[in-house]
């Protein structure tokens, strides 16, 4: 399991493993998030062990000391906030399961994060990226189809790699997406994405590239099995280099671009919330800052007395 990152004798395996297992099975956290949480919790457990403490015996003072170390470590506020969130979630779990009576995190506030707006591609960059796929082989067709679906439907990478052929509704140009917390939603992906997917599936099947019994929509070239999150990131990097764009961008930037471009072109916030699968509107509101900045930039360029 991805949680077994250090020797079991050096940490608190029962509680951490049980907690991460719950996140994976019940909350359906992505492997990337689980790896981050595992690393954060192992570090916190190691800190407690240095103080000869166990997880269930930690006090508010212990937690404050851990936070003090984080604040002087030079880490970004967002990274510190994630580590605090991991520890806070663990203690909520321990209290809910009856392993502890008092939660040492209950009275502590999360550190304020940096006000960083999500990165997104411009509409012209999206056109450049998608038009860079020229070859007709099945892998180029797969790569374009994947990126078209990520952008066309605003999908998370974890949602993309879990798509199966049966999740497609070609006539309606939508896919059935299994989001966070086992929530399913219908995600429109658009005609460009669906056309790219249909072309890819034809080439994939004609070349018998999918392993026997595999139902995943997007498969790798090595053994025909389901692609991983890491493979998608690698494919995007290669595709960006091919298109002459910044290869450091992430697949999640395509999701940010999806939301930003919808708002820039007149979609309302509630609609974008539903399309993204956000539970709370406040999560979606970050994109209004992006569109407001865009309007301000246009004003500064266009108005004679700006």
C-alpha positions as CSV (number, residue, x, y, z in Angstrom):
1,X,0.0,0.0,0.0
2,X,1.2,3.5,-0.7
3,X,1.0,4.4,3.0
4,X,3.7,2.0,4.1
5,X,6.4,4.6,3.4
6,X,8.6,3.8,6.5
7,X,9.3,0.9,8.8
8,X,6.1,-0.1,10.7
9,X,8.1,-0.1,13.9
10,X,8.9,3.6,13.5
11,X,5.4,4.9,13.4
12,X,1.7,4.4,14.3
13,X,0.6,2.0,11.5
14,X,-2.8,1.1,12.8
15,X,-4.2,4.6,13.1
16,X,-2.5,6.1,10.0
17,X,-3.1,3.2,7.7
18,X,-6.8,2.8,8.9
19,X,-7.4,6.6,8.3
20,X,-5.8,6.6,4.8
21,X,-7.7,3.4,3.9
22,X,-11.0,5.2,4.8
23,X,-10.0,8.2,2.6
24,X,-9.2,5.9,-0.3
25,X,-12.3,3.7,0.0
26,X,-15.0,6.0,1.4
27,X,-13.9,9.4,0.2
28,X,-12.2,8.2,-3.0
29,X,-9.2,10.5,-2.6
30,X,-6.7,10.4,-5.5
31,X,-3.4,8.5,-5.1
32,X,-1.6,11.8,-5.3
33,X,-3.5,13.2,-2.4
34,X,-3.1,10.0,-0.4
35,X,0.6,10.1,-0.9
36,X,0.8,13.7,0.3
37,X,-1.3,12.9,3.4
38,X,0.8,9.8,4.1
39,X,4.0,11.8,4.0
40,X,2.5,14.6,6.2
41,X,1.2,12.2,8.8
42,X,4.4,10.1,8.9
43,X,6.4,13.4,9.5
44,X,4.0,14.4,12.3
45,X,4.2,11.0,13.9
46,X,8.0,11.1,13.7
47,X,7.9,14.5,15.4
48,X,5.8,13.1,18.3
49,X,8.1,10.1,18.6
50,X,11.1,12.4,19.0
51,X,9.2,13.9,22.0
52,X,8.4,10.3,23.2
53,X,4.7,10.8,22.5
54,X,2.1,8.7,20.7
55,X,-0.6,10.0,18.4
56,X,-3.4,9.4,20.8
57,X,-1.5,11.1,23.7
58,X,-0.6,14.4,21.8
59,X,-1.5,17.6,23.5
60,X,-2.3,21.1,22.1
61,X,1.2,22.1,23.2
62,X,2.7,19.3,21.0
63,X,0.7,20.4,18.0
64,X,1.6,24.1,18.5
65,X,5.3,23.1,18.6
66,X,4.9,21.2,15.4
67,X,3.2,24.2,13.8
68,X,6.0,26.4,15.0
69,X,8.6,24.2,13.2
70,X,6.5,24.3,10.0
71,X,6.3,28.1,10.1
72,X,10.1,28.4,10.3
73,X,10.8,25.7,7.7
74,X,10.5,28.0,4.7
75,X,7.6,26.0,3.3
76,X,4.9,27.7,1.3
77,X,1.7,28.6,3.2
78,X,-0.3,26.3,1.0
79,X,2.0,23.3,1.9
80,X,1.8,24.1,5.6
81,X,-2.0,24.4,5.3
82,X,-2.1,20.9,3.7
83,X,-0.1,19.4,6.4
84,X,-2.3,21.0,9.1
85,X,-5.3,19.7,7.2
86,X,-4.0,16.2,7.2
87,X,-3.3,16.2,11.0
88,X,-6.7,17.9,11.7
89,X,-8.5,15.2,9.6
90,X,-6.7,12.4,11.3
91,X,-7.7,13.6,14.8
92,X,-11.3,14.1,13.8
93,X,-11.2,10.5,12.6
94,X,-9.6,9.3,15.8
95,X,-12.2,11.1,17.9
96,X,-15.0,9.8,15.8
97,X,-13.8,6.2,16.1
98,X,-13.4,6.6,19.9
99,X,-9.6,6.3,20.0
100,X,-9.2,9.7,21.7
101,X,-11.6,11.7,23.9
102,X,-10.1,15.2,23.4
103,X,-9.0,16.5,20.0
104,X,-5.8,18.5,20.3
105,X,-6.5,20.3,17.0
106,X,-10.0,21.5,18.0
107,X,-9.0,25.0,19.3
108,X,-6.3,25.7,16.6
109,X,-7.0,27.7,13.5
110,X,-5.6,26.7,10.1
111,X,-2.9,29.0,8.8
112,X,-3.9,31.5,6.2
113,X,-2.9,30.5,2.7
114,X,-1.3,32.6,0.1
115,X,-3.8,34.3,-2.2
116,X,-2.7,32.5,-5.4
117,X,-5.1,32.4,-8.3
118,X,-5.3,29.1,-10.3
119,X,-3.3,29.0,-13.5
120,X,-5.1,28.6,-16.8
121,X,-4.4,28.4,-20.5
122,X,-5.6,31.2,-22.8
123,X,-8.1,30.1,-25.4
124,X,-5.5,30.6,-28.1
125,X,-3.1,28.3,-26.2
126,X,-5.8,25.7,-26.0
127,X,-6.2,25.9,-29.8
128,X,-2.4,25.7,-30.3
129,X,-2.3,22.6,-28.0
130,X,-5.1,20.7,-29.6
131,X,-4.0,21.5,-33.2
132,X,-0.5,20.2,-32.6
133,X,-1.6,16.5,-32.9
134,X,-1.0,15.6,-36.5
135,X,-0.2,11.9,-36.8
136,X,-3.0,9.4,-37.2
137,X,-1.5,6.6,-35.0
138,X,-3.5,5.4,-32.0
139,X,-1.3,7.0,-29.3
140,X,-1.5,10.5,-30.8
141,X,-5.2,10.0,-31.1
142,X,-5.4,8.9,-27.4
143,X,-3.4,11.8,-26.2
144,X,-5.5,14.4,-28.0
145,X,-8.7,12.7,-26.9
146,X,-7.6,12.7,-23.3
147,X,-6.7,16.4,-23.3
148,X,-9.9,17.3,-25.2
149,X,-11.9,15.5,-22.5
150,X,-10.0,17.1,-19.6
151,X,-10.6,20.6,-21.1
152,X,-14.0,19.9,-22.7
153,X,-15.5,18.5,-19.5
154,X,-13.4,20.2,-16.8
155,X,-12.5,16.7,-15.4
156,X,-10.0,16.0,-12.6
157,X,-7.2,13.6,-13.7
158,X,-8.5,11.0,-11.3
159,X,-11.9,11.2,-13.0
160,X,-10.4,10.9,-16.4
161,X,-8.3,7.8,-15.8
162,X,-11.4,6.0,-14.2
163,X,-13.5,6.5,-17.3
164,X,-14.7,3.3,-19.0
165,X,-16.1,2.8,-22.5
166,X,-19.5,2.3,-20.9
167,X,-19.4,5.8,-19.4
168,X,-19.7,7.5,-22.8
169,X,-22.9,8.8,-24.2
170,X,-21.8,9.8,-27.7
171,X,-25.1,11.1,-29.0
172,X,-25.4,13.6,-26.2
173,X,-21.6,14.3,-26.0
174,X,-21.5,13.6,-22.3
175,X,-19.7,11.2,-20.0
176,X,-20.7,9.7,-16.6
177,X,-18.0,10.9,-14.1
178,X,-17.4,9.3,-10.7
179,X,-16.3,12.3,-8.7
180,X,-15.2,12.8,-5.0
181,X,-17.2,11.0,-2.3
182,X,-18.6,8.5,-4.8
183,X,-20.8,11.2,-6.3
184,X,-21.6,10.7,-10.0
185,X,-22.4,13.4,-12.4
186,X,-23.1,13.8,-16.1
187,X,-20.3,16.0,-17.6
188,X,-20.9,17.5,-21.0
189,X,-17.6,17.3,-22.9
190,X,-18.5,18.9,-26.3
191,X,-18.4,17.7,-29.8
192,X,-14.6,18.2,-30.3
193,X,-13.9,15.9,-27.4
194,X,-16.4,13.3,-28.4
195,X,-15.2,13.2,-32.0
196,X,-11.6,12.8,-30.7
197,X,-12.6,10.0,-28.4
198,X,-14.5,8.1,-31.1
199,X,-11.5,8.4,-33.4
200,X,-9.2,7.1,-30.7
201,X,-11.4,4.2,-29.8
202,X,-11.6,3.1,-33.4
203,X,-7.8,3.1,-33.7
204,X,-7.3,1.5,-30.3
205,X,-9.6,-1.4,-31.1
206,X,-8.4,-1.8,-34.7
207,X,-4.9,-2.2,-33.4
208,X,-6.0,-4.4,-30.4
209,X,-4.2,-2.1,-27.9
210,X,-6.4,-2.9,-24.9
211,X,-5.6,-5.8,-22.6
212,X,-8.1,-8.7,-22.4
213,X,-10.8,-7.9,-19.8
214,X,-9.8,-4.3,-19.5
215,X,-12.7,-1.8,-19.6
216,X,-10.8,1.4,-19.1
217,X,-11.3,4.0,-21.9
218,X,-7.7,5.3,-21.9
219,X,-5.0,2.6,-21.8
220,X,-1.2,2.6,-21.9
221,X,1.0,1.4,-24.7
222,X,3.0,-1.0,-22.6
223,X,0.4,-3.6,-21.5
224,X,-3.0,-2.1,-22.6
225,X,-4.0,-1.5,-19.0
226,X,-5.6,1.6,-17.5
227,X,-3.5,4.8,-17.5
228,X,-2.3,6.3,-14.2
229,X,-2.5,9.9,-13.0
230,X,1.3,10.1,-13.4
231,X,1.1,8.9,-17.1
232,X,-1.4,11.6,-17.9
233,X,0.9,14.3,-16.4
234,X,3.8,12.9,-18.5
235,X,1.7,12.9,-21.7
236,X,0.6,16.5,-21.1
237,X,4.2,17.5,-20.7
238,X,5.2,15.8,-23.9
239,X,2.2,17.4,-25.7
240,X,3.0,20.9,-24.5
241,X,6.6,20.5,-25.7
242,X,5.3,19.4,-29.0
243,X,3.1,22.4,-29.2
244,X,5.8,24.9,-28.1
245,X,4.0,25.7,-24.8
246,X,5.2,25.7,-21.2
247,X,5.9,22.1,-20.3
248,X,5.6,22.9,-16.5
249,X,1.8,23.2,-16.7
250,X,-0.4,20.6,-15.0
251,X,-3.4,18.7,-16.1
252,X,-5.4,20.5,-13.5
253,X,-4.7,23.8,-15.3
254,X,-7.0,22.4,-18.1
255,X,-9.8,22.2,-15.5
256,X,-9.1,25.7,-14.4
257,X,-9.2,26.8,-18.0
258,X,-12.5,25.1,-18.5
259,X,-14.1,27.1,-15.7
260,X,-12.4,30.4,-16.5
261,X,-13.4,30.3,-20.2
262,X,-17.0,29.4,-19.4
263,X,-17.3,32.4,-17.1
264,X,-15.4,34.7,-19.5
265,X,-18.0,33.7,-22.2
266,X,-21.1,34.4,-20.1
267,X,-21.8,31.2,-18.0
268,X,-23.2,31.9,-14.5
269,X,-21.3,30.7,-11.4
270,X,-24.0,28.2,-10.3
271,X,-23.8,26.4,-13.7
272,X,-20.0,26.2,-13.5
273,X,-20.3,24.9,-9.9
274,X,-22.5,22.0,-11.2
275,X,-20.3,21.3,-14.1
276,X,-17.2,21.1,-11.9
277,X,-18.9,18.9,-9.4
278,X,-18.1,21.3,-6.5
279,X,-20.2,20.8,-3.4
280,X,-19.9,24.4,-2.2
281,X,-20.3,27.5,-4.3
282,X,-17.4,29.1,-2.3
283,X,-15.0,26.6,-4.0
284,X,-16.1,27.9,-7.4
285,X,-15.9,31.6,-6.5
286,X,-12.1,31.6,-7.0
287,X,-12.7,31.7,-10.7
288,X,-14.6,35.0,-10.4
289,X,-11.3,36.6,-9.3
290,X,-9.7,35.3,-12.5
291,X,-12.5,36.8,-14.7
292,X,-12.5,40.1,-12.8
293,X,-8.7,40.3,-13.4
294,X,-9.3,39.6,-17.0
295,X,-11.8,42.4,-17.3
296,X,-9.5,44.8,-15.5
297,X,-6.6,43.9,-17.9
298,X,-8.9,44.6,-20.9
299,X,-10.0,47.9,-19.4
300,X,-6.4,49.0,-18.8
301,X,-5.5,48.2,-22.4
302,X,-8.6,49.6,-24.0
303,X,-9.7,52.7,-22.0
304,X,-8.0,55.9,-23.0
305,X,-8.0,57.2,-19.4
306,X,-7.3,53.9,-17.6
